[in-house]
Amino acid sequence: MAKHQLTELPTGERIISERVPGVRSVALGFWIASGSRDEPSARAGVSHFIEHLLFRGTARYSAQEIAEIFDELGGELNAATSRETTVLYARVSDERLETALDVMADMIYRPTFTDVDLEREVVLEEIAMVDDTPHDLVHDIASEAVFGAHPLGRPVIGSAEVISSVSPRALASYHRRAYAGERLVFAAAGNVRHDRLVGLLEAHRHGDAVANGLSRKTLRRLPPPSLRFLRKETEQYHVCLSAPGIGRLDERRFAAAVLDAIVGGSASSRLFQEIREKRGMAYSVYSYASQYAETGQVGLYVGTREEHLAECLEIAAAQLEDVGSGHVSLEELERAKENLKVRLLLGLESTSNRMTRLGRATVTEMPILSVAEIVKRTEAVSAGDVAELAREVLAPERLSAACIGPEEGRFHDAVAHVNPALLRDAA
């Protein structure tokens, strides 16, 4: 595997790249170490709003010109906001690198924040769309159930109240504080030379002040598990059982990946097989895991009709208890490991995946391990490691429950099969 190169500019930005021989594409990404958890409650959603406004025009390019240039390049240009990062990314042919980087750097460093009110309406429509999509919305409710009033419990997309009222001046001020200095990482992978990238990016810098003034609220004490229900006239009950997980620097993160694959992260996983394949009680059922700076979130989702709700949660609870009790066969352990290893190797065939690996790790201060090291650590995970972690993070008494559906009483009856204490606490 090619070795990456890293350079830090005098202004604090870091440039990391990996040359991939034999390809004609280059994946580019500007990564910002700021997401929804870094926002004060009065500005909830501004990171996502700013991400949208990057496309609305810069000092040198209008919104239409940005769209037209990337259409002519035949490349893709997109962006995303998470709880801890924001990224603007693209993939183009190697011969169009300079044009793509020129436009993207202008979007990052010099957005004009024009048409704010027009884009405000777009974001409000996006919030309304999520509200109308219960299998997405329930994950926001689950995060609130796990993290309570902490910023990690808020939706990344923000609230309609904040988006409706935040001013262009406030948005520009937040951008200046977040999009510069050591908070910014530029990552690239593909047919590209590192020194050329450094020169191109330096040309867009003019000795701007280093970013400051943003502070991240650390989660010092976990709130107790809680219950959340949102009544909607849906055909299914959309349920998440969720709990705090481990931080991204925790050495058990490899065991966590194996645990997720066994519980619900693949077609042969326990939840998929027991609930969907053997009983036909759900179309969508899976587990998930997110890792943040000092904590994480683990859980499972199932969407099912009323007559299957209680049994689905009972099966899920039984499977979590079974894994935690150490009943993990050598066969499923090895299958989960192979799944993770092959997905890693296949992903490295994509320059976009390679860029994302470099950018995300650098902006979140994660070590960039070689493929051989990742495989070695994955192979070292034992059935005992998986069971021990399952007992810690997925114990019934740690689980919060969130649901969107037509009848709260039905949901409560089903939760009684998982964590009865939630009902006593909610009473």
N, C-alpha and C positions, 0 to 999 in steps of 0.2 A: 504494500500500500504506500502511495506517495506520502511524503512528509510535508506537513504544512509549514508555512513561514509566517512570522508575526512581527509587525513593526508598530511602534507607538510614535505618534506625531507629537511635536512640542506642545500642541494644544490639548493633548490627552486622548484623542481618538486612537483606536487600535485598528489595524488592518491585518486581516488574517486570510491566507489563501492556500490553495492546494492545486498544483498543476496535475491534470489528468491526461496522460498521453492517449492519442488515438481517438479523441472526440473533437467535434467542431462546435460545441456549444460552451457557453459560459453562464453559470448561475451567479447572480449578484444579490446581496442582501444588506441593507442598512438596518442594524439591530439597535434598539434603544432600550436601556435598562430602566424602563418606566412603564407601568401598567396600571390597571384599575386599583390595585391595592395601595398604590402610592398617592392616590388622590384623597384630599379631605372630603368629608361627606357633602359639603356644599358644592363640590366640583365633581361629584360622582358621574363618570362617563366622559370626561373631557379628553382622556387619552384616545378613546375610540372615535370621538368627534374629530379630534385633530387628525387622526389617521385618514378619515374621509376627506378632510379639507386639503390634505397634501395634493390631491388630484384636481383641485379647483383652480390651480394656476400658481405660477411662480413669478419671480422678477423678470424672467426672460421668456416664459412659455405660458400660453393660455391653456385652459382645461382642454379645449378642442385640439390644440396643437400637441399636447401630451398624448392624447388618444390617437391622433393621426400618426405621430412618429412611431409609436409602438406597433400600430397596425402595419405600417410600412416595413418595420423591422421583422415582422412575422413572429414577434416574441410575445411573451406574456408579462404583464405587469400587474401586481396585486399587493395587498397589504393585510395585516392581521394584528389584532390587539389581544393580549392575554392578561392574566392577573399581574404578571411581573415584567412583561416585555411588550414592545411594539416592533413590527418589522415591515419594511417596504422591500419587496423582492421582485426579481425579474429573471428571465432566462432568454438569452438571445444567441445568435450565431457569433462565433469568435470575431469575425470581421466587423461586427457592428458594436463591439464592446464600448468603444469610445463615445459613440452617440448615446447609447443607453446610460452609461455612467454619468455623462454630462447632464442629461435630463433628470435622472434620479437624485443626483447631488443637489441640483437646484430645488427639487421638491423637498428635500430634507432640510437644507440650510436656509432657503429663501422663499418659503411659501408666502403668498400675499394675503391669504385669508379673505379672499373676495367671495362673493356669493354665499356668505355665511348663512343668511336666512333661507336661501334656497336649499343648501345642504342640510340645514337644520330640519327641514321638512322631510328630507330623505331619511335621516336618522330616526325621526319620529315614526316614519312608516316602518322602518326596520324593527323598532321596538314593538310596534303594533303587530308585526308579522310574527315575532317571537311569542307574543302574548296569545296568538292564535295557533301556536304550534306546541301542544302540550308535551310532546316527547322531548322537546328542547327546553321549554320553560321549567319543567320539573327539576332539571339539574341546577338551575339558579335557586329554586326553593330548597333543594337539598343542601346546597352550600350554606344558605342562611341557617338551616337547621343545625349544621355542624359547627359553624363559626360564629353564629349569632351576629352581634353588632360590629364585629371586627370587619375591616375592609375586605378580607378574604371571603366574607359571606355576602358581598354585594355582587350584582350582575356586572359583568365586564361592559356590557352595552350601555349601562347607565340608566338613569330614570328620566321619564318624560318631563318631570318638573324641572330638573337641572338643565336638560338640553333645550327646553323651551325658553329659558331665561338667561343662560350664560352669554356674556357679551363677546364680540370680536376682540376687544382689548384684553379680556381675561384669557381667552384662548391663545392669543399671541404671546402673552406673558408666560403662560405655562409652557408653551413651546420653547421659548428662549431658555428656560430653566432646565428643560429635559433633553433637548436635542443637541447636545454639544459635549465637548470634553470627554472625560472618562466614561460617561454614560453611553457613548456611541461606539459601535463596532461595525466596521465594514468587512463583510466576508465574501469570498468568491471561490468558485471551484470550476475547473474545466481547462480549456486550452488557453491559458493565460499565464503571463509571467508576473511575479510578485513586484519586481521593481517598477514595472510599467503601471501597475495599479497604484502604487504609492505615489508615483509622479502625477498621475491623473487626479487623484484625490487631493493631493497637496495644492494643486492649481485652483481648487475650489475653496481653500481655506485662506482666511485673511487675518489670522491672529486674533480671532474672536475670543471673548472671555470664556473661561472654563465654566461648565454648568454648575450651578449651586442652588441651594434653597429648597430642594425637595428632600423630605425625610420619610423613611419607611417605618410604619408602625409595626413593631415586632409583636408577634403573638406570644405573650409571656405566660398566659394561663388559659387552658382550654375550657370553654364553657361546657356544661353538662349536656348529654344527648337530649334532643328535643324533637317535637312532633310538629309537622307543618302540613296543612291541608288547604287546597284551593278548589272551591266548588266550580265546576264547569259541566255543562251538559255534553259530555263526551261519550262515545260508544265504549271506550276502554277506560280502565283505571291505569294511570301512568304513575309508577311507584319507583322511588329510589330508597334503598337502605344504604346508609353512608356513615363513615366515621373518619376521625383524623388519621392520617397515615404518617409516613416518614418523610424527612427532608431529603433534598436531592443529593446532599453530601453523605448521607448515611450509607455505610458500607453494605447494609442489607438491601440496597436497591436492586441488586441482582436477584436476590431471593424474592423480592417483591414482584419483579417481572415474571418469574416462574410461577409464583402464586397466582397472579392475575391470569396467566395462560391456562392454568389448571382449573380455576374457578369459573371463568366465563369469557376468556379472551380469544377463544378459537372455536371452530366448528365441532371439535371433539371434546370441548370443555364440559364440565359437569352440568352447569346450568343450562347450556344449550341442548345437551343431550337429554337431560332429565325433564326439562320443562317443555321444550319445543319438539324434539325428535321422538321421544318415547310417549309423550302425552298430548302433543298438539295444542297446548294451552296458551301459547304465545307465538307471535311472529317475530318480535324483537325482544331478546333477552341477552344481557351481557354484563360483564364486570368492567370496572375502570379504575384507574389510579393516576393521580396527579401528584407531583412533587414540587414543593416550593422551597424557599430558602431555609426555613427552620421547621417546617411541618409539611403535611401533605393531606391528601384526601383519597380514600378508597371507598368503593361501594359497588352496588349492582343496580341495574335498571331492568324492569319488566313492564311491558304493556299488555294487559289482558282484560277480558270481559269479567263482569261482576261474578258470574258463577264459578270462575276459576281463581279469583283473587286470593282467597284465604289459602287454598291449596298451593298456589305458586309460592307464596311467602313461607309457608310451612316447609316446602321442599327446599327453598333457598336456605332457610335457617338450618335445616338438617344437613345440607351439604357443607355449609360453613363450619358447623360443629364437627362433622366427620373429618374434614381436612385438619382442623385444629387438634383433633384427637390423635393425629398421626397416621391416619389411614390413607396414605398416599402410596400408590403402588409404584414399583420401579418402572413399569411400562409407561404410566402417565407422566411420571417425572421426566423420563428420557424424551418422551414425545414433546413435552412442553419446551425442554431445552433445545431440541432440534428445530422446533418451530421458531424460537427466538433467534437462533443462530442463522438459519436460512433467510429469515426476513431481514436480518442485518446485512448479510452478504448481497442479497438481491437489491436492497435499497442503495447499496454503494455503486450500483450500475448507473444511478441517476446523479447528474451533477447538482441538481436541485437538492437532493437529499444530503449530498456531501457538504454543500454550502450551509445548509440548515444545521447540520451536525457541528460544524465549526463555529458558526455565528452564535447559536444558542448557548453552546458551552462557554464561549469566551465572554459573552455579555452577562452570563449568570455566574461567572467565576468557577466553572466546573473544570476538572482536569479532562484533557482530551486523550482518552486511552486509545491505544492501537486496537485493531480488530482482534489481533491475537490475544491481547490482554482481556478484552471483553469476553471472548470465547472462553478463555481460561477461567475467569471468575464465574461465568455462567455454569460451566461444567462443574465447578467446585460446590455449587449449591446442592445440599442434601435434602432428603425428605424431612429430616429433623428440622432443618433450617426453615423449610416451608411451613411445617406445622407450628413451630414456635412463633413465627411471625403472624400466622393466621390467628393463633390464640391471643396475640397482643392487639392486633389492629382490627380484627373482625369478630371479637367476642360479642355475644348478644347484648350484654349490658353497655357496650360502647356505641351501639348502632342508633343513629337517628333515623327517622322515617319521614319521607315527604311524598305527597300524593296530589295529583290532579284528577278529579273525577266527579261524578254526580251526587254521591252520597257519603258523607263523612262517617256515618255509623258503620258502614260496610268496611271502610278502611280501618277503623279502630278494631273491629272484630278480627281482621286479618293480622294487624300488628300484634295482637295478643299472642299470636303463635311465635313471635320473634323476640320482642322485648316488652313484656307486660309493664315494666316500670315506666315506660313512656306514657302509658295511659294514666297511671297513678299521678305522675308529675303534672300531666295536663289537666287533671280533674280540678 
